[in-house]
Amino acid sequence: PPMAIFFPLFTLLEDFGYLPRVAFNLDHCFQKAHTFGKQALTMCMGFGCNAAGVVGCRIIHSPRERLIAILTNSLVPCNGRFPTLIALISMFFVVGSGLGQSLLSALLLTLAILLSVAVTFFSSRLLSRTALHGESSSFVLELPPYRRPQAGRVIVRSIFDRTLFVLGRAIAVAAPAGLVIWLMANWQIDGQSLLTLCAQFLDPFARWFGIDGVILMAFILGFPANEIVFPLIVMSYLQSSVLVESESLTALHNLLCANGWSMWTAAAVALLCLFHWPCSTTCLTIYKETGSTKWTLLSILLPTVIGFSLCFLLNLLHTAIAL
């Protein structure tokens, strides 16, 4: 549903003639990262789906800058990560309800998005100075006149060329991954599920980053789709054999707190939600677009190192304050 809403709106702005002007106005900012303004459009598409954002990088004519845009696209949160971020903000950082609390929640979510954009700029500049060294290309972009969008073309391009394209690739990897999750939740060894045993094994390592083994295992098994990370956490805490969703945010908050969560844990999970390996659909798309295992692995490694490094620093800060 989010993609069915996002992509028609995005295509509407594109058909209206607005998006090229966004790229033109932001070109100066991207020049400082040794890329150029068209990457702004691929980042915007990444807010809907990173796989679609990677495909959208085809509009960048320079191979070096196209590759930078592909490798950094997953640093902006897709629509699969927004529900988790909103839930964390609502449960741990904003207390109560009302207009003031809603505005504060919106502000915190905006700050999280701005952090992802800042990290994207930093990573783009880092790549342009190291693995993809070079000067930014001259910016050439036709600015079409503002025009009335054509409803038929908007629907065809957004639904068939983007939404169904992404869903098709997701199905190819989600079905076998779903089988793996079901087997891990239902395969018992000495009275404990394989999912629980794996979480216990990962727990000492996860503690270094301010999370527990259940959270880390949920992110690993959430590789097919970011949307299932929270349901996996709930399933593990409830020791259920199927994916479940909590009845309300209050019930979910109580469950998480009963399993040792605090504001610091929520902040670490939010950072991992922003910065971790791309989903399987995005990884498959990156491989198809680059034709290279090396660049696909780098696209996985880059956000993972950033996310776990930030979580480690956050945990050090928490430890220092607690002493």
C-alpha positions in Angstrom: 0.0 0.0 0.0 2.7 2.6 0.7 4.3 2.0 -2.7 0.9 2.2 -4.4 0.5 5.7 -2.8 4.1 6.9 -3.1 4.9 6.1 -6.7 1.8 7.7 -8.3 2.5 10.9 -6.3 6.2 10.8 -7.3 5.3 10.2 -11.0 2.8 13.0 -10.8 5.5 15.5 -9.7 7.7 14.1 -12.4 5.1 14.5 -15.1 4.3 18.0 -13.9 7.9 19.1 -14.6 8.8 19.8 -10.9 11.5 17.1 -10.2 14.1 18.3 -12.8 14.0 21.7 -11.0 14.7 19.9 -7.7 17.8 18.4 -9.2 18.9 21.7 -10.6 18.5 23.6 -7.4 20.3 20.9 -5.3 23.2 20.5 -7.8 25.4 22.9 -5.8 25.0 20.7 -2.6 25.9 17.5 -4.5 28.9 19.2 -6.1 30.4 19.5 -2.7 30.2 15.7 -2.4 31.7 15.4 -5.9 28.5 14.1 -7.4 25.7 16.1 -9.1 22.1 17.0 -8.8 20.4 14.1 -10.5 21.3 12.0 -7.4 18.7 14.0 -5.5 16.0 12.4 -7.7 17.2 8.9 -7.0 17.3 9.6 -3.3 13.8 10.9 -3.4 12.7 7.7 -5.1 14.6 5.7 -2.5 12.2 7.1 0.1 9.5 5.0 -1.6 11.7 1.9 -2.3 15.4 1.6 -2.5 15.2 -0.9 -5.3 13.3 1.5 -7.4 15.8 4.2 -6.4 18.7 2.0 -7.6 16.9 1.5 -11.0 16.3 5.2 -11.2 20.1 5.8 -11.1 20.0 5.0 -14.9 19.2 8.7 -15.4 22.8 9.6 -14.3 25.0 9.4 -17.4 28.4 9.3 -15.7 29.3 5.7 -14.7 31.2 6.9 -11.6 28.5 9.1 -10.3 25.8 6.5 -11.2 27.7 3.9 -9.1 28.0 6.3 -6.1 24.3 7.0 -6.3 23.6 3.2 -6.4 25.9 2.4 -3.5 24.5 5.1 -1.2 20.8 4.9 -2.1 19.9 2.5 0.8 21.2 5.1 3.3 17.8 6.9 3.0 14.9 5.0 4.7 12.4 3.4 2.4 8.7 3.2 3.2 9.3 -0.2 4.9 11.4 1.4 7.6 9.1 4.4 8.4 6.5 2.4 10.4 9.3 1.1 12.7 10.7 4.6 13.1 7.3 6.1 13.8 6.5 3.4 16.3 9.8 3.9 18.2 9.3 7.6 18.4 5.7 7.2 19.6 6.6 4.7 22.3 9.9 5.9 23.7 10.5 9.6 22.8 7.1 11.3 22.8 4.7 10.7 25.7 1.0 11.4 25.4 -1.2 12.5 22.6 -2.3 15.8 21.1 -1.2 18.4 18.6 2.1 19.2 20.5 3.1 15.6 20.7 2.2 15.0 17.1 4.4 18.0 16.0 7.2 16.7 18.2 6.9 13.3 16.7 7.0 14.8 13.2 10.1 16.9 14.1 12.0 13.8 15.4 11.1 11.8 12.3 12.3 14.8 10.2 15.6 14.8 12.1 16.1 11.1 11.5 15.5 11.7 7.7 18.0 14.6 7.8 20.5 12.4 9.5 20.2 9.9 6.7 20.6 12.6 4.1 23.7 13.9 5.8 25.2 10.4 6.0 24.4 10.0 2.3 26.3 13.2 1.5 29.2 12.1 3.7 29.4 8.6 2.1 29.1 10.0 -1.4 32.1 12.3 -0.7 34.0 9.4 0.9 33.5 7.1 -2.1 34.4 9.9 -4.5 37.7 10.3 -2.6 38.5 6.6 -2.3 37.1 3.7 -4.3 35.4 5.9 -6.9 37.9 8.8 -7.1 37.3 11.5 -9.7 35.9 14.9 -10.3 32.1 15.5 -10.6 30.8 15.8 -14.2 29.3 18.9 -15.7 25.6 19.2 -15.0 23.4 19.0 -18.0 19.7 18.7 -17.6 16.8 19.8 -19.7 14.2 21.8 -17.7 10.9 21.0 -19.3 8.1 23.6 -19.0 5.5 23.1 -16.3 2.7 21.1 -17.8 -0.6 19.4 -16.9 0.1 15.8 -15.9 -1.6 13.0 -18.0 -3.5 10.7 -15.6 -3.2 7.7 -17.8 0.6 7.9 -18.2 1.0 8.5 -14.5 -0.9 5.4 -13.6 0.9 3.2 -16.2 4.4 4.4 -15.2 3.8 4.3 -11.5 1.9 1.0 -11.2 3.4 -1.1 -14.0 6.9 0.3 -14.4 7.6 0.8 -10.7 5.2 -0.8 -8.2 4.7 -4.1 -9.9 8.4 -4.2 -10.9 9.5 -3.9 -7.2 6.8 -6.4 -6.0 7.9 -8.9 -8.7 11.5 -8.9 -7.5 10.3 -9.0 -3.9 8.3 -12.1 -4.4 11.3 -13.9 -6.0 13.2 -13.7 -2.7 10.5 -13.3 -0.1 9.0 -16.8 -0.6 12.1 -18.9 0.2 13.0 -16.5 3.0 9.6 -16.9 4.5 10.1 -20.6 4.5 13.4 -20.2 6.4 11.8 -18.0 9.0 8.9 -20.5 9.5 11.4 -23.4 9.9 13.5 -21.6 12.4 10.5 -20.7 14.5 9.1 -24.2 14.5 12.1 -26.4 14.5 12.6 -27.4 18.2 16.0 -28.5 19.7 15.9 -29.5 23.4 12.5 -27.7 23.8 13.7 -24.4 22.3 13.2 -23.1 18.8 16.1 -22.7 16.5 15.2 -19.0 16.3 15.6 -18.7 20.1 18.9 -20.6 20.1 20.3 -18.3 17.4 19.2 -15.2 19.3 20.9 -16.5 22.4 24.1 -17.2 20.4 24.1 -13.6 19.0 23.2 -11.9 22.3 26.8 -11.4 23.7 27.9 -9.8 20.4 24.7 -7.7 20.1 25.2 -6.2 23.6 28.2 -4.3 22.4 25.8 -2.2 20.3 23.1 -1.6 22.9 20.7 -4.2 21.6 20.0 -7.9 22.3 20.3 -11.1 20.3 16.6 -11.1 19.5 16.8 -7.6 17.8 19.9 -8.6 15.9 18.3 -11.8 14.7 15.2 -10.0 13.6 17.3 -7.6 11.5 19.1 -10.6 9.9 15.9 -12.5 9.2 14.3 -9.2 8.1 16.6 -9.3 5.0 13.7 -10.1 2.7 11.7 -7.1 3.8 12.2 -4.3 6.4 8.5 -4.4 7.3 8.9 -7.8 9.1 11.6 -6.7 11.6 9.3 -5.6 14.3 6.9 -8.5 13.9 9.9 -10.8 14.2 11.0 -9.1 17.4 7.5 -9.6 18.9 7.3 -13.2 17.7 10.6 -14.0 19.4 9.7 -12.3 22.7 6.3 -14.1 22.7 8.0 -17.3 21.6 5.3 -17.7 19.0 5.7 -20.0 15.9 4.2 -17.4 13.5 4.6 -13.7 12.8 2.3 -11.7 15.0 1.5 -8.0 15.4 0.8 -6.3 18.8 -2.8 -5.1 19.5 -1.7 -1.6 20.2 1.4 0.6 20.8 0.8 0.5 24.5 0.8 -3.3 24.6 3.9 -3.4 22.4 5.6 -0.9 24.6 4.9 -3.0 27.7 6.2 -6.1 26.0 9.4 -4.4 24.9 10.0 -2.9 28.4 9.4 -6.3 30.0 12.2 -7.6 27.8 14.7 -4.9 28.9 14.1 -2.2 26.4 14.8 1.4 27.3 15.1 4.7 25.5 18.7 3.9 24.7 17.7 0.5 23.2 15.0 2.3 21.1 17.6 4.8 19.8 20.0 2.0 18.9 17.2 0.2 17.0 16.3 3.4 15.2 19.9 3.9 14.1 20.0 0.3 12.8 16.7 0.8 11.1 18.2 3.8 9.3 21.5 2.2 8.5 21.8 -1.5 7.9 22.2 -3.8 4.9 19.8 -3.3 2.0 16.8 -5.6 1.7 17.1 -8.6 -0.6 15.2 -7.0 -3.4 17.5 -4.0 -3.4 20.6 -6.2 -3.3 19.3 -8.2 -6.3 18.6 -5.0 -8.1 22.1 -3.6 -7.3 23.6 -6.7 -8.7 21.6 -6.6 -11.9 22.3 -2.9 -12.4 26.1 -3.1 -11.7 26.7 -6.7 -12.9 29.3 -6.9 -10.1 29.5 -9.0 -6.9 32.1 -6.6 -5.6 29.9 -3.5 -5.8 27.0 -5.4 -4.4 29.0 -6.5 -1.4 30.2 -2.9 -0.9 26.6 -1.6 -1.0 25.9 -4.1 1.8 29.0 -3.3 3.8 28.8 0.5 3.7 25.5 1.0 5.5 26.1 -1.9 7.9 29.5 -0.5 9.1 27.9 3.0 9.5 24.9 1.7 11.5 26.8 -0.6 13.8 29.5 2.1 14.4 26.9 4.6 15.4 25.2 2.1 17.7 28.6 1.2 19.3 29.3 4.9 19.9 25.8 5.4 21.3 26.4 2.4 23.7 29.7 3.9 24.8 27.9 7.2 25.6 25.2 5.3 27.5 27.8 3.4 29.5 29.7 6.6 30.3 26.6 8.4 31.5 25.5 5.4 33.6 28.9 5.3 35.4 
